[in-house]
């Protein structure tokens, strides 16, 4: 699931009389909770600010998360009245809080992969992923070194985008060696940006807004010194398109 788009924020903001919408995602990763938020200006649909944080899931956070997952918070009558007073009296901007949605996440072994965003720009598509190592030992990450297992990205219109760079390839017997693969430190997150080329004959206006990403990954666990293979797919991912 994805959070509120700028266009949806504009519609919601007009309904409640807000000048800006704060929206984002809350992801339960076991011992921690990952929070991403952004403020969207209603009229122009501009993203005014972004922020992210990871917090330990203690008893209080666990209870708040339970309440969040049970449904969106209800706006009290008093809050509605206050908002109407602010609008009538011209007391500046009103910010509406939109319900959060779960991020696009996949779990492979002790690693949680979150697809943070896909951005389309002139000549390329950029995919940002987050790899969270939940274990207490070092894990190495790489993609398989074969053409058929390169990261694959396509949109709902059938456009296929050629993988360019972002995650190095390794043979499984080389991955345990020093200097090979991406090292995921224990209990830490790592951002990985994949780039894909857009065919020169494909105008940006002909690119769809929903994407499917598939990856073939190798993980080396330094604890039991094993190498495992994983196929990971994300579907129906909304992209940030150029205006």
Secondary structure by P-SEA (a helix, b strand, c coil): cccccaaaaaaaaaaacccbbbbbbbbbcccbbbbbbbbbbcccccccccccccccccaaaaaaaaaaaaccccccaaaaaaaaaaaaacccbbbbbcbbbbccccccccbbbbbcbbbbcccbbbbbbbbbbcccbbbbbbccccccccbbbbcccbbbbbbcccbbbbcccccccccccccccccbbbbbbbbbbcccccccccccccbbbbbbbbbbbcccbbbbbbbbbbccccccccc
